[in-house]
Amino acid sequence: MVSVTYYCPYCGALTSLERDAYMADKCVTKEPLDGWEYASTTDEYEDADGVEFVCIGDAEDDPDAGCGRTFYLSFVKFEGGEPVDHRVPDIDRPRFDFLR
Protein backbone atom coordinates (compact mmCIF):
# COMPACT_ATOMS: atom_id res chain seq x y z
CA MET A 1 0.00 0.00 0.00
CA VAL A 2 1.10 3.54 -0.75
CA SER A 3 -0.25 6.91 0.31
CA VAL A 4 -1.31 8.96 -2.73
CA THR A 5 -2.34 12.61 -2.43
CA TYR A 6 -4.99 14.49 -4.41
CA TYR A 7 -6.02 18.14 -4.61
CA CYS A 8 -9.66 19.15 -4.22
CA PRO A 9 -10.73 20.74 -7.55
CA TYR A 10 -12.83 23.31 -5.64
CA CYS A 11 -10.52 24.67 -2.94
CA GLY A 12 -7.14 23.06 -3.57
CA ALA A 13 -6.97 21.31 -0.18
CA LEU A 14 -4.73 18.27 -0.19
CA THR A 15 -6.07 14.87 0.87
CA SER A 16 -4.53 11.41 0.84
CA LEU A 17 -5.67 7.86 0.17
CA GLU A 18 -3.97 4.60 1.13
CA ARG A 19 -4.20 2.27 -1.87
CA ASP A 20 -2.38 -0.33 -3.92
CA ALA A 21 0.32 1.10 -6.19
CA TYR A 22 -0.91 -0.80 -9.29
CA MET A 23 -4.15 1.22 -9.51
CA ALA A 24 -3.98 3.70 -12.41
CA ASP A 25 -5.57 7.14 -11.97
CA LYS A 26 -7.50 8.62 -14.89
CA CYS A 27 -8.61 11.99 -13.49
CA VAL A 28 -9.96 13.96 -10.52
CA THR A 29 -13.22 15.79 -11.32
CA LYS A 30 -15.96 17.84 -9.68
CA GLU A 31 -18.64 15.55 -11.12
CA PRO A 32 -18.71 11.74 -11.51
CA LEU A 33 -17.93 10.33 -14.95
CA ASP A 34 -20.82 8.72 -16.80
CA GLY A 35 -20.61 4.94 -16.53
CA TRP A 36 -18.18 4.89 -13.59
CA GLU A 37 -19.21 3.45 -10.22
CA TYR A 38 -17.66 5.07 -7.14
CA ALA A 39 -16.97 3.82 -3.64
CA SER A 40 -16.42 5.97 -0.58
CA THR A 41 -13.02 6.22 1.04
CA THR A 42 -14.22 3.90 3.83
CA ASP A 43 -15.52 1.20 1.44
CA GLU A 44 -13.61 -1.45 -0.49
CA TYR A 45 -12.67 0.77 -3.45
CA GLU A 46 -10.12 -1.57 -5.07
CA ASP A 47 -12.84 -3.14 -7.25
CA ALA A 48 -14.69 0.14 -7.92
CA ASP A 49 -14.18 2.43 -10.93
CA GLY A 50 -13.21 5.28 -8.64
CA VAL A 51 -13.46 6.91 -5.23
CA GLU A 52 -15.88 9.58 -4.01
CA PHE A 53 -14.18 12.06 -1.66
CA VAL A 54 -15.66 14.63 0.69
CA CYS A 55 -13.11 17.42 0.99
CA ILE A 56 -11.90 17.66 4.55
CA GLY A 57 -8.28 18.20 3.62
CA ASP A 58 -5.71 16.14 5.42
CA ALA A 59 -7.41 16.17 8.83
CA GLU A 60 -4.33 14.82 10.59
CA ASP A 61 -2.29 17.88 9.61
CA ASP A 62 -4.90 20.67 9.67
CA PRO A 63 -8.36 20.02 11.15
CA ASP A 64 -9.74 23.27 9.65
CA ALA A 65 -8.74 22.52 6.04
CA GLY A 66 -11.19 21.57 3.30
CA CYS A 67 -14.42 22.92 1.87
CA GLY A 68 -16.74 19.95 2.53
CA ARG A 69 -17.67 19.50 -1.15
CA THR A 70 -17.72 16.16 -2.96
CA PHE A 71 -15.25 15.33 -5.74
CA TYR A 72 -14.30 12.18 -7.62
CA LEU A 73 -11.16 10.19 -8.39
CA SER A 74 -11.66 7.99 -11.45
CA PHE A 75 -9.42 5.03 -12.21
CA VAL A 76 -8.55 3.87 -15.72
CA LYS A 77 -11.30 1.45 -16.72
CA PHE A 78 -10.84 -1.32 -19.30
CA GLU A 79 -13.31 -3.19 -21.52
CA GLY A 80 -12.05 -5.84 -23.90
CA GLY A 81 -8.46 -5.00 -22.98
CA GLU A 82 -8.82 -1.37 -24.13
CA PRO A 83 -9.12 1.73 -21.91
CA VAL A 84 -12.64 3.17 -21.85
CA ASP A 85 -13.02 6.81 -22.90
CA HIS A 86 -15.11 8.88 -20.56
CA ARG A 87 -17.76 11.42 -21.39
CA VAL A 88 -17.76 14.73 -19.56
CA PRO A 89 -20.97 15.18 -17.52
CA ASP A 90 -23.48 17.69 -18.89
CA ILE A 91 -23.22 19.81 -15.74
CA ASP A 92 -21.23 23.00 -16.42
CA ARG A 93 -20.46 21.93 -20.00
CA PRO A 94 -19.66 24.93 -22.23
CA ARG A 95 -22.49 25.94 -24.53
CA PHE A 96 -21.82 27.45 -27.93
CA ASP A 97 -25.36 28.12 -29.16
CA PHE A 98 -24.96 31.90 -29.38
CA LEU A 99 -27.20 32.29 -32.43
CA ARG A 100 -30.33 30.95 -30.74
Buried (B, 14 or more C-beta within 10 A) or exposed (E): EEEBEBEBBBBEBBBBBEBEEEBEBBEBBBBBBEEBEBBEBEEEBEEBBBBBBBBBBBEEEEEEBBBEBBBBBBBBBEEEEEEBEBEEBEEEEEEEEEEE
